[in-house]
Amino acid sequence: MSLREGITNAVETTLVLVVLALLVGQLLGQPVLLGFVRTGSMDPALEPDDGFVAVPSPLTGPPEPGDVIVFEAKAIQGGGLTTHRVVGTTEKGYITKGDANAITDQTAGEPPVRDHQIVAEVLQINGRIVAIPALGSGINALKNTVQGVQLTLARWSGTELFLGTEGVLTVLAVAAFGYLGFDSVFGTRDERDRDTDRSRSQGLDPRLLVAACALVLAAGLVAPTVVQDGTTEMEIVSSSFDSERADVIPAGESKPRTRQLRNPSYLPNVIYLVPGDGVDVSDRVVRVPPQSQREVTVTLHAPADTGSYQRLLTTHRYVAVLPASLLTELHGEHPWLPTIGTLGSIVVPFYLVGSAIVGRSRLRRRRRDGSRPTGGLVSHLR
């Protein structure tokens, strides 16, 4: 393979993965690798529908003034993901503001942003956001197209297998392997056998498609659990009197609450609960079967001093692919390790089996005149 062909194949594979990351991010409701803004609050750095590179918050550390973050707002436009710049810090959290806005978010009623609300940081180079013009329009069109295909397949098949985020990965995997299988069986055999040596060095290696499908499949299985991870805020009032309200607790006493842990996916989940100060849970580790739920008791303790207080409960959720003992050991080292281990346990076997099926013959595009180009986007199995 020449340098030019290698670069072409790498670019094609990268573009496919980028598009899939954008699509999955939109279906999950949070940026995965890339995101985009819908309003002009960050003009001129980001105009409506401009895209940006989203760096996960665990990789960036605490933000500093000048950083642009993506966070789960509570009050701005009714709550939801917001992309604004950090302009200050306080003991209660970060002060944020859209570049085009006259006042800060906190002046407009948004509480100071806390670390657990931040999902990503926007990549900046030399203090300037790396903007991708009109990315939002393209990804919205792609999202609508894919959702239309999902609904059509669901109606034809009479099953929900093709719906939701996991359904997107099902559609993509079936399409990719269906294409490879059809062409390998019904393709022109004498042309596939001709110039074998040359075909092995030209075109796109089908194993790259297998690797891409493996990564996307694993992401589709793991991403929904990652999205459900996070920290729940529970406001309580330490009071001098008792009350029937669950959030009002006599000073120095405690009140229990029940919390439902739901698993809407088709794979079992293992959920680790990490209580903050003033919080106890009945179970630290809970296994939830597919499409079911489990109930845990959360006990909130009120300080001796009266007033309003915030209690936090963090959950880490994993697909139960690895043994429970191994998940626990990995989680004890770092909350990301079980996710990385789960991805590896899915990607590696999928890639090995898929590569054995498709072989090493490269995918190449056939022109109408019968000639064969040496590279580019491919549609024929050699």
Kinemage of the C-alpha trace (Angstrom):
@kinemage 1
@onewidth
@group {chain A} dominant
@subgroup {mainchain}
@vectorlist {calphas} color= white
{ca met a 1} P 0.000 0.000 0.000
{ca ser a 2} L 1.333 3.417 -0.970
{ca leu a 3} L 1.482 6.351 1.431
{ca arg a 4} L -1.324 8.061 -0.463
{ca glu a 5} L -3.588 5.018 -0.203
{ca gly a 6} L -2.809 4.664 3.492
{ca ile a 7} L -3.706 8.295 4.144
{ca thr a 8} L -6.916 7.966 2.096
{ca asn a 9} L -8.026 4.880 4.021
{ca ala a 10} L -7.188 6.486 7.354
{ca val a 11} L -9.192 9.606 6.481
{ca glu a 12} L -12.192 7.557 5.344
{ca thr a 13} L -12.174 5.462 8.514
{ca thr a 14} L -11.785 8.550 10.697
{ca leu a 15} L -14.713 10.280 8.984
{ca val a 16} L -16.927 7.230 9.539
{ca leu a 17} L -16.030 7.085 13.237
{ca val a 18} L -16.564 10.839 13.649
{ca val a 19} L -20.027 10.678 12.069
{ca leu a 20} L -20.967 7.706 14.231
{ca ala a 21} L -19.695 9.447 17.363
{ca leu a 22} L -21.799 12.496 16.529
{ca leu a 23} L -24.865 10.395 15.874
{ca val a 24} L -24.511 8.375 19.066
{ca gly a 25} L -23.870 11.581 21.004
{ca gln a 26} L -27.102 13.092 19.750
{ca leu a 27} L -29.088 9.950 20.522
{ca leu a 28} L -27.614 9.815 24.029
{ca gly a 29} L -28.245 13.504 24.649
{ca gln a 30} L -24.651 14.488 25.396
{ca pro a 31} L -21.537 15.098 23.276
{ca val a 32} L -19.372 12.146 22.366
{ca leu a 33} L -16.105 13.448 20.855
{ca leu a 34} L -17.928 16.284 19.072
{ca gly a 35} L -20.882 18.503 19.870
{ca phe a 36} L -22.582 21.624 18.559
{ca val a 37} L -24.466 24.659 19.849
{ca arg a 38} L -28.043 25.566 18.955
{ca thr a 39} L -28.176 29.227 20.013
{ca gly a 40} L -26.054 32.342 19.566
{ca ser a 41} L -25.130 32.776 23.224
{ca met a 42} L -21.471 32.029 22.421
{ca asp a 43} L -21.175 34.383 19.435
{ca pro a 44} L -18.748 35.104 17.850
{ca ala a 45} L -16.682 32.117 19.026
{ca leu a 46} L -19.508 29.679 18.231
{ca glu a 47} L -22.419 30.588 15.987
{ca pro a 48} L -25.676 28.591 15.958
{ca asp a 49} L -25.084 25.061 14.592
{ca asp a 50} L -21.306 25.413 14.873
{ca gly a 51} L -19.585 22.272 16.122
{ca phe a 52} L -16.780 21.869 18.634
{ca val a 53} L -14.436 19.201 19.972
{ca ala a 54} L -15.683 17.938 23.354
{ca val a 55} L -13.027 16.644 25.766
{ca pro a 56} L -14.564 14.503 28.589
{ca ser a 57} L -14.311 16.276 31.947
{ca pro a 58} L -12.433 13.396 33.685
{ca leu a 59} L -9.560 14.027 31.246
{ca thr a 60} L -9.369 17.777 31.781
{ca gly a 61} L -9.487 18.316 35.532
{ca pro a 62} L -11.237 21.266 37.200
{ca pro a 63} L -11.950 24.142 34.768
{ca glu a 64} L -10.377 27.567 35.137
{ca pro a 65} L -11.670 31.014 34.183
{ca gly a 66} L -11.564 31.273 30.396
{ca asp a 67} L -12.374 27.601 29.805
{ca val a 68} L -15.577 26.778 27.925
{ca ile a 69} L -17.532 23.898 29.463
{ca val a 70} L -20.568 21.782 28.618
{ca phe a 71} L -22.665 21.360 31.748
{ca glu a 72} L -26.095 20.198 32.867
{ca ala a 73} L -27.882 23.454 33.604
{ca lys a 74} L -30.746 23.594 36.086
{ca ala a 75} L -32.461 26.838 35.149
{ca ile a 76} L -31.129 28.108 31.799
{ca gln a 77} L -33.854 27.617 29.184
{ca gly a 78} L -35.550 25.110 31.456
{ca gly a 79} L -32.381 23.103 32.135
{ca gly a 80} L -30.322 20.748 30.015
{ca leu a 81} L -26.903 20.800 28.366
{ca thr a 82} L -25.415 24.279 28.027
{ca thr a 83} L -22.100 25.393 26.532
{ca his a 84} L -20.783 28.549 28.241
{ca arg a 85} L -17.508 30.042 29.432
{ca val a 86} L -16.248 29.952 33.027
{ca val a 87} L -15.713 33.550 34.170
{ca gly a 88} L -15.147 33.019 37.888
{ca thr a 89} L -15.147 30.622 40.818
{ca thr a 90} L -16.763 30.674 44.256
{ca glu a 91} L -16.981 28.294 47.196
{ca lys a 92} L -20.349 27.111 45.858
{ca gly a 93} L -19.194 26.501 42.276
{ca tyr a 94} L -18.281 28.112 38.971
{ca ile a 95} L -19.674 31.347 37.522
{ca thr a 96} L -20.511 30.934 33.825
{ca lys a 97} L -21.544 33.230 31.001
{ca gly a 98} L -22.236 33.080 27.290
{ca asp a 99} L -19.821 35.308 25.371
{ca ala a 100} L -22.730 37.129 23.733
{ca asn a 101} L -24.755 37.516 26.936
{ca ala a 102} L -24.762 40.741 28.950
{ca ile a 103} L -25.015 39.017 32.355
{ca thr a 104} L -23.750 35.812 33.921
{ca asp a 105} L -25.888 32.703 34.143
{ca gln a 106} L -25.936 33.027 37.915
{ca thr a 107} L -27.328 36.566 37.714
{ca ala a 108} L -30.061 35.106 35.503
{ca gly a 109} L -30.980 32.534 38.164
{ca glu a 110} L -28.691 29.564 37.440
{ca pro a 111} L -27.004 28.216 40.599
{ca pro a 112} L -23.201 28.099 40.544
{ca val a 113} L -22.073 25.153 38.429
{ca arg a 114} L -20.539 22.273 40.379
{ca asp a 115} L -17.993 19.743 39.151
{ca his a 116} L -20.456 16.860 38.854
{ca gln a 117} L -22.599 18.912 36.439
{ca ile a 118} L -19.760 19.289 33.922
{ca val a 119} L -19.727 16.631 31.187
{ca ala a 120} L -17.047 18.018 28.852
{ca glu a 121} L -14.692 20.880 28.111
{ca val a 122} L -14.519 22.557 24.699
{ca leu a 123} L -11.129 22.269 23.011
{ca gln a 124} L -9.313 25.591 22.604
{ca ile a 125} L -5.998 26.261 20.879
{ca asn a 126} L -4.155 29.423 21.890
{ca gly a 127} L -7.299 30.581 23.648
{ca arg a 128} L -9.550 30.148 20.587
{ca ile a 129} L -12.300 27.548 20.239
{ca val a 130} L -11.804 25.055 17.417
{ca ala a 131} L -15.129 25.638 15.640
{ca ile a 132} L -16.621 23.422 12.915
{ca pro a 133} L -19.100 25.542 10.897
{ca ala a 134} L -22.651 24.215 10.321
{ca leu a 135} L -21.920 20.834 11.882
{ca gly a 136} L -25.258 20.856 13.705
{ca ser a 137} L -27.319 21.045 10.525
{ca gly a 138} L -25.593 18.018 9.045
{ca ile a 139} L -25.825 15.872 12.151
{ca asn a 140} L -29.504 16.725 12.673
{ca ala a 141} L -30.253 15.661 9.093
{ca leu a 142} L -28.308 12.425 9.617
{ca lys a 143} L -30.042 11.791 12.926
{ca asn a 144} L -33.489 12.233 11.362
{ca thr a 145} L -32.581 9.903 8.490
{ca val a 146} L -31.308 7.158 10.796
{ca gln a 147} L -34.329 7.431 13.068
{ca gly a 148} L -36.582 7.089 10.023
{ca val a 149} L -34.750 3.926 8.986
{ca gln a 150} L -35.044 2.576 12.529
{ca leu a 151} L -38.792 3.121 12.625
{ca thr a 152} L -39.224 1.487 9.218
{ca leu a 153} L -37.215 -1.589 10.220
{ca ala a 154} L -39.076 -1.813 13.524
{ca arg a 155} L -42.431 -1.823 11.692
{ca trp a 156} L -41.274 -4.428 9.181
{ca ser a 157} L -39.762 -6.715 11.794
{ca gly a 158} L -42.402 -6.177 14.468
{ca thr a 159} L -39.700 -5.823 17.122
{ca glu a 160} L -38.082 -3.004 19.088
{ca leu a 161} L -34.612 -4.423 18.429
{ca phe a 162} L -33.903 -1.642 15.921
{ca leu a 163} L -35.090 1.212 18.140
{ca gly a 164} L -33.062 3.412 20.473
{ca thr a 165} L -29.305 3.774 20.693
{ca glu a 166} L -28.667 0.040 20.742
{ca gly a 167} L -30.870 -0.228 17.659
{ca val a 168} L -28.616 2.186 15.754
{ca leu a 169} L -25.685 -0.130 16.339
{ca thr a 170} L -27.776 -3.122 15.302
{ca val a 171} L -28.681 -1.417 12.015
{ca leu a 172} L -25.077 -0.452 11.291
{ca ala a 173} L -23.643 -3.863 12.149
{ca val a 174} L -26.263 -5.718 10.083
{ca ala a 175} L -25.732 -3.374 7.125
{ca ala a 176} L -21.944 -3.681 7.205
{ca phe a 177} L -21.795 -7.456 7.470
{ca gly a 178} L -24.743 -7.883 5.134
{ca tyr a 179} L -22.869 -5.933 2.496
{ca leu a 180} L -19.657 -7.884 2.980
{ca gly a 181} L -21.474 -11.211 2.964
{ca phe a 182} L -23.580 -10.416 -0.128
{ca asp a 183} L -20.615 -9.281 -2.167
{ca ser a 184} L -18.451 -12.215 -1.144
{ca val a 185} L -21.179 -14.685 -2.204
{ca phe a 186} L -22.667 -13.006 -5.288
{ca gly a 187} L -19.725 -10.957 -6.512
{ca thr a 188} L -18.059 -11.889 -9.817
{ca arg a 189} L -15.705 -14.647 -8.756
{ca asp a 190} L -13.326 -14.458 -11.720
{ca glu a 191} L -12.784 -10.755 -11.072
{ca arg a 192} L -12.230 -11.387 -7.361
{ca asp a 193} L -9.595 -13.999 -8.209
{ca arg a 194} L -7.816 -11.863 -10.815
{ca asp a 195} L -4.741 -9.910 -9.791
{ca thr a 196} L -4.865 -11.285 -6.256
{ca asp a 197} L -1.459 -10.008 -5.304
{ca arg a 198} L -2.282 -6.506 -6.432
{ca ser a 199} L -5.665 -6.483 -4.687
{ca arg a 200} L -4.033 -7.284 -1.373
{ca ser a 201} L -2.144 -4.001 -1.494
{ca gln a 202} L -4.901 -1.745 -2.850
{ca gly a 203} L -8.227 -0.521 -1.543
{ca leu a 204} L -9.636 -0.459 1.964
{ca asp a 205} L -8.824 -3.300 4.329
{ca pro a 206} L -12.213 -4.773 5.387
{ca arg a 207} L -10.756 -5.388 8.817
{ca leu a 208} L -10.918 -1.631 9.340
{ca leu a 209} L -14.684 -1.832 8.863
{ca val a 210} L -14.825 -4.734 11.284
{ca ala a 211} L -12.857 -2.710 13.842
{ca ala a 212} L -15.164 0.274 13.332
{ca cys a 213} L -18.246 -1.918 13.770
{ca ala a 214} L -16.725 -3.464 16.901
{ca leu a 215} L -16.050 -0.064 18.436
{ca val a 216} L -19.496 1.246 17.575
{ca leu a 217} L -21.197 -1.905 18.880
{ca ala a 218} L -19.285 -1.698 22.144
{ca ala a 219} L -20.037 2.007 22.465
{ca gly a 220} L -23.720 1.364 21.862
{ca leu a 221} L -23.815 -1.225 24.632
{ca val a 222} L -21.720 0.723 27.122
{ca ala a 223} L -22.704 4.338 26.406
{ca pro a 224} L -26.266 4.114 27.800
{ca thr a 225} L -24.852 2.991 31.152
{ca val a 226} L -22.296 5.808 31.122
{ca val a 227} L -25.017 8.368 30.441
{ca gln a 228} L -27.006 7.130 33.439
{ca asp a 229} L -23.950 7.555 35.647
{ca gly a 230} L -23.667 10.737 37.616
{ca thr a 231} L -24.396 12.521 40.832
{ca thr a 232} L -27.885 13.113 42.170
{ca glu a 233} L -28.426 16.238 44.250
{ca met a 234} L -30.891 16.020 47.137
{ca glu a 235} L -31.851 19.184 48.985
{ca ile a 236} L -32.811 18.817 52.639
{ca val a 237} L -33.821 21.244 55.373
{ca ser a 238} L -32.474 20.698 58.869
{ca ser a 239} L -35.404 21.933 60.914
{ca ser a 240} L -36.269 22.595 64.547
{ca phe a 241} L -39.571 20.733 64.043
{ca asp a 242} L -40.731 17.537 62.372
{ca ser a 243} L -42.651 17.493 59.102
{ca glu a 244} L -44.281 14.989 56.766
{ca arg a 245} L -42.202 16.369 53.906
{ca ala a 246} L -39.370 14.011 52.963
{ca asp a 247} L -36.908 16.878 52.541
{ca val a 248} L -37.538 18.356 56.028
{ca ile a 249} L -35.597 16.523 58.735
{ca pro a 250} L -35.370 17.435 62.436
{ca ala a 251} L -31.923 18.793 63.271
{ca gly a 252} L -29.499 15.991 64.140
{ca glu a 253} L -31.865 13.249 62.953
{ca ser a 254} L -32.275 11.167 59.802
{ca lys a 255} L -34.925 10.188 57.255
{ca pro a 256} L -34.939 7.312 54.754
{ca arg a 257} L -35.897 7.582 51.101
{ca thr a 258} L -36.349 4.907 48.475
{ca arg a 259} L -34.567 5.130 45.131
{ca gln a 260} L -35.393 3.105 42.033
{ca leu a 261} L -32.459 1.850 39.984
{ca arg a 262} L -33.774 1.087 36.505
{ca asn a 263} L -32.124 -0.889 33.730
{ca pro a 264} L -33.918 -0.311 30.398
{ca ser a 265} L -31.279 -2.173 28.340
{ca tyr a 266} L -31.200 -5.806 27.213
{ca leu a 267} L -28.083 -6.616 29.255
{ca pro a 268} L -27.724 -6.897 33.044
{ca asn a 269} L -26.178 -3.922 34.862
{ca val a 270} L -24.045 -3.689 37.978
{ca ile a 271} L -24.470 -0.378 39.808
{ca tyr a 272} L -22.066 0.968 42.434
{ca leu a 273} L -23.439 3.645 44.771
{ca val a 274} L -21.051 6.159 46.347
{ca pro a 275} L -22.794 8.240 49.053
{ca gly a 276} L -21.558 11.726 49.910
{ca asp a 277} L -21.393 13.356 53.319
{ca gly a 278} L -24.564 12.868 55.355
{ca val a 279} L -25.815 10.004 53.167
{ca asp a 280} L -26.037 6.243 53.761
{ca val a 281} L -27.335 3.554 51.393
{ca ser a 282} L -28.691 0.089 52.149
{ca asp a 283} L -26.588 -1.490 49.365
{ca arg a 284} L -23.351 -0.241 47.858
{ca val a 285} L -23.455 -2.692 44.922
{ca val a 286} L -26.697 -3.587 43.137
{ca arg a 287} L -27.176 -5.971 40.206
{ca val a 288} L -30.172 -5.076 38.014
{ca pro a 289} L -31.426 -7.640 35.457
{ca pro a 290} L -32.308 -6.529 31.904
{ca gln a 291} L -35.374 -4.298 31.561
{ca ser a 292} L -36.135 -4.310 35.251
{ca gln a 293} L -35.476 -2.256 38.364
{ca arg a 294} L -34.234 -2.587 41.923
{ca glu a 295} L -35.062 -0.507 44.992
{ca val a 296} L -32.506 0.754 47.504
{ca thr a 297} L -32.947 2.778 50.678
{ca val a 298} L -31.104 6.091 50.942
{ca thr a 299} L -30.855 7.586 54.436
{ca leu a 300} L -30.271 11.343 54.697
{ca his a 301} L -28.793 12.839 57.863
{ca ala a 302} L -29.515 16.405 58.937
{ca pro a 303} L -26.793 18.465 60.690
{ca ala a 304} L -27.342 19.781 64.198
{ca asp a 305} L -27.545 23.341 62.857
{ca thr a 306} L -30.781 24.288 61.142
{ca gly a 307} L -30.775 25.447 57.539
{ca ser a 308} L -30.787 24.200 53.956
{ca tyr a 309} L -28.222 21.573 52.938
{ca gln a 310} L -27.354 19.573 49.859
{ca arg a 311} L -26.725 15.845 49.867
{ca leu a 312} L -25.033 13.967 46.987
{ca leu a 313} L -25.276 10.379 45.775
{ca thr a 314} L -23.051 9.225 42.904
{ca thr a 315} L -23.764 6.112 40.838
{ca his a 316} L -21.419 4.190 38.543
{ca arg a 317} L -23.170 1.769 36.219
{ca tyr a 318} L -21.559 -0.997 34.144
{ca val a 319} L -22.748 -3.662 31.735
{ca ala a 320} L -22.329 -6.997 33.543
{ca val a 321} L -20.107 -8.608 30.908
{ca leu a 322} L -17.105 -9.153 33.172
{ca pro a 323} L -17.282 -11.222 36.392
{ca ala a 324} L -18.637 -9.281 39.367
{ca ser a 325} L -15.442 -9.794 41.364
{ca leu a 326} L -13.341 -8.334 38.554
{ca leu a 327} L -15.699 -5.363 38.155
{ca thr a 328} L -15.407 -4.660 41.868
{ca glu a 329} L -11.622 -4.855 41.795
{ca leu a 330} L -11.378 -2.567 38.770
{ca his a 331} L -13.881 -0.117 40.228
{ca gly a 332} L -11.825 0.054 43.390
{ca glu a 333} L -8.831 1.228 41.338
{ca his a 334} L -10.717 3.775 39.207
{ca pro a 335} L -14.374 4.161 38.087
{ca trp a 336} L -13.311 4.184 34.412
{ca leu a 337} L -11.465 0.865 34.507
{ca pro a 338} L -14.578 -1.388 34.441
{ca thr a 339} L -15.815 0.497 31.371
{ca ile a 340} L -12.450 0.106 29.624
{ca gly a 341} L -12.344 -3.581 30.517
{ca thr a 342} L -15.897 -4.103 29.274
{ca leu a 343} L -15.119 -2.378 25.975
{ca gly a 344} L -12.093 -4.623 25.508
{ca ser a 345} L -14.058 -7.775 26.269
{ca ile a 346} L -16.543 -6.857 23.507
{ca val a 347} L -14.259 -5.313 20.891
{ca val a 348} L -11.495 -7.954 20.831
{ca pro a 349} L -13.674 -11.094 20.273
{ca phe a 350} L -15.904 -9.226 17.793
{ca tyr a 351} L -12.857 -8.081 15.817
{ca leu a 352} L -11.213 -11.508 15.790
{ca val a 353} L -14.352 -13.309 14.620
{ca gly a 354} L -15.257 -10.590 12.120
{ca ser a 355} L -11.748 -10.515 10.651
{ca ala a 356} L -11.798 -14.287 10.217
{ca ile a 357} L -15.093 -13.989 8.301
{ca val a 358} L -14.151 -11.153 5.926
{ca gly a 359} L -10.522 -12.191 5.412
{ca arg a 360} L -7.790 -9.868 4.173
{ca ser a 361} L -9.002 -9.143 0.614
{ca arg a 362} L -9.418 -5.433 0.242
{ca leu a 363} L -12.549 -3.510 -0.611
{ca arg a 364} L -12.212 -1.627 -3.892
{ca arg a 365} L -14.472 0.474 -6.047
{ca arg a 366} L -15.298 -0.766 -9.554
{ca arg a 367} L -15.934 1.820 -12.244
{ca arg a 368} L -18.639 1.460 -14.875
{ca asp a 369} L -16.037 0.840 -17.608
{ca gly a 370} L -14.694 -2.114 -15.619
{ca ser a 371} L -11.443 -0.452 -14.599
{ca arg a 372} L -10.428 -0.416 -10.976
{ca pro a 373} L -9.066 2.620 -9.165
{ca thr a 374} L -6.250 2.135 -6.712
{ca gly a 375} L -7.925 3.753 -3.722
{ca gly a 376} L -10.831 5.850 -2.498
{ca leu a 377} L -14.238 5.063 -1.071
{ca val a 378} L -15.027 1.424 -1.745
{ca ser a 379} L -17.998 -0.614 -2.781
{ca his a 380} L -16.599 -3.921 -4.071
{ca leu a 381} L -15.022 -6.792 -2.222
{ca arg a 382} L -11.772 -8.094 -3.701
